[in-house]
Amino acid sequence: MSPDLTPTRCHDFEPEQAKSLHWMPLAVRYKLDESQLKLKLDQWQSLPLLARADLVRSLGDRFAGLAVKAGARPWAPEVVATHRPDPAQLVLLLGCSNV
């Protein structure tokens, strides 16, 4: 069973740019996160207004299909390993004791 991916409208507290669908409303951002998809703002803004409105109102699998059709891609968090701290040094820095 697929999630319903609510909400299906813009919230009252959102700025006018989101309500006019120039910016991506929280509803769409939420549903993209739930679907593990990423859609860039320029992709959003290149969609016709009716397609943007349809994404706000759509639910479940329909949303994911429409989002992919609009250019959304699977989202995967980037893991950046720059430096691995020494555990003993962390214990000292945090004021922990070796148990």
Contacts in CASP RR format, 6 or more apart in sequence:
PFRMAT RR
TARGET T0000
AUTHOR 0000-0000-0000
METHOD contacts of the structure
MODEL  1
MSPDLTPTRCHDFEPEQAKSLHWMPLAVRYKLDESQLKLKLDQWQSLPLL
ARADLVRSLGDRFAGLAVKAGARPWAPEVVATHRPDPAQLVLLLGCSNV
2 60 0 8 1.000
2 61 0 8 1.000
3 34 0 8 1.000
3 60 0 8 1.000
4 59 0 8 1.000
4 60 0 8 1.000
5 30 0 8 1.000
5 31 0 8 1.000
5 34 0 8 1.000
5 35 0 8 1.000
5 58 0 8 1.000
5 59 0 8 1.000
5 60 0 8 1.000
5 63 0 8 1.000
6 27 0 8 1.000
6 59 0 8 1.000
7 26 0 8 1.000
7 27 0 8 1.000
7 30 0 8 1.000
8 27 0 8 1.000
8 56 0 8 1.000
8 57 0 8 1.000
8 58 0 8 1.000
8 59 0 8 1.000
9 27 0 8 1.000
9 56 0 8 1.000
9 57 0 8 1.000
10 18 0 8 1.000
10 19 0 8 1.000
10 25 0 8 1.000
10 26 0 8 1.000
10 27 0 8 1.000
10 56 0 8 1.000
11 25 0 8 1.000
11 26 0 8 1.000
11 27 0 8 1.000
14 25 0 8 1.000
14 26 0 8 1.000
15 23 0 8 1.000
17 23 0 8 1.000
18 24 0 8 1.000
18 25 0 8 1.000
18 26 0 8 1.000
19 25 0 8 1.000
21 49 0 8 1.000
21 52 0 8 1.000
21 53 0 8 1.000
21 56 0 8 1.000
22 45 0 8 1.000
23 41 0 8 1.000
23 44 0 8 1.000
24 39 0 8 1.000
24 41 0 8 1.000
24 44 0 8 1.000
25 56 0 8 1.000
27 56 0 8 1.000
28 39 0 8 1.000
28 44 0 8 1.000
28 52 0 8 1.000
28 55 0 8 1.000
28 56 0 8 1.000
31 55 0 8 1.000
31 58 0 8 1.000
31 60 0 8 1.000
31 63 0 8 1.000
31 67 0 8 1.000
32 38 0 8 1.000
32 39 0 8 1.000
32 67 0 8 1.000
32 72 0 8 1.000
32 75 0 8 1.000
33 75 0 8 1.000
35 60 0 8 1.000
35 63 0 8 1.000
35 64 0 8 1.000
35 67 0 8 1.000
35 72 0 8 1.000
36 74 0 8 1.000
36 75 0 8 1.000
36 76 0 8 1.000
37 64 0 8 1.000
37 67 0 8 1.000
37 68 0 8 1.000
37 72 0 8 1.000
37 73 0 8 1.000
37 74 0 8 1.000
37 75 0 8 1.000
38 72 0 8 1.000
38 73 0 8 1.000
38 74 0 8 1.000
38 75 0 8 1.000
39 67 0 8 1.000
39 70 0 8 1.000
39 71 0 8 1.000
39 72 0 8 1.000
39 73 0 8 1.000
43 70 0 8 1.000
43 71 0 8 1.000
43 72 0 8 1.000
44 52 0 8 1.000
44 70 0 8 1.000
47 55 0 8 1.000
47 70 0 8 1.000
51 66 0 8 1.000
51 70 0 8 1.000
54 66 0 8 1.000
55 63 0 8 1.000
55 66 0 8 1.000
55 67 0 8 1.000
55 70 0 8 1.000
58 66 0 8 1.000
90 96 0 8 1.000
91 97 0 8 1.000
91 98 0 8 1.000
END
